[in-house]
Amino acid sequence: NFVILAVPGEFTTMAGRRLRNAAKATLVANGVIGEDGIVVLSGPANEYTHYVTTFEEYAVQRYEGASTIYGPNTLNAYISIYNDLAKSFVDGIIPDAGDPPPDLTGKALTLLPGVIVDIPPIGKKFGDILQDVDANSTFTPGQQVSIQFVTGNPRNDHFRDDSFMYVQKLDESSGQWVNVRADGDWSTRYSWLDNSKAMVTWEIEPETATGTYKIMYQGCNKLLTGGIEKHSGESSQFSVANS
């Protein structure tokens, strides 16, 4: 009794209501769900077709309306298509997906120059630490741990399915290091300082468990030959204690 409409755009509240209500009416009329069924929109999914507004919102041409790039009848087109999809669902028919849209990524323009080559500071190599914590030092919640290291430009690899850094805690029972924070946490920050340097910081939260920690970081540097090389390193171990 629950249906998700995956949509490839950003719908305004009223546009979403109209699409949801239209699809639900079709599903209810054909006995797929009851009147108490729940239909929700989930998007953007698979693609981004920008904003989708109602005919009235498009006419006003505020931010979302002006960003509805297929014109004032965009929502009506979506409603028509999703009603057809709902009917196909009822009939057990898998509709023809049609031709895939062209891949235009190779024609995209950018004014940001590419990375030519990464060069570490004299006497250093990628992965070296420039600023470390004192070995076996102790921190308390509210304090900040900062590590500066030699790395390549972060545009060499954005680590979208990974992390530029991890805060790791020692599991005393197994002797293994466990990732407890990554660069997507509120308490951490990765800062590119240019000239092949970056800073990782961790502001220790009040709820942080006591124990032994270290910070592991990784990055990629671009070679003169054009290849990309991965490197990593880690800070000295330190302790977190109750304040």
Secondary structure, DSSP 4 states (H G I P E B T S, - for coil): -EEEEE-SSEE-HHHHHHHHHHHHHHHHHTTSS-TT-EEEEE-S-SS---EE--HHHHHHT-HHHHT-TT-TTHHHHHHHHHHHHHHHHHHT------SPPP--GGG---SSPPP----PPTT--TT-EEE-PPTTEEE-TT-EEEEEEE---GGG---TTS-SEEEEEE-TTT--EEEEEETTSTTEEEEEEETTEEEEEEE--TTPPPEEEEEEEEEEEE-TTS-EEEEEEEPPPEEE---
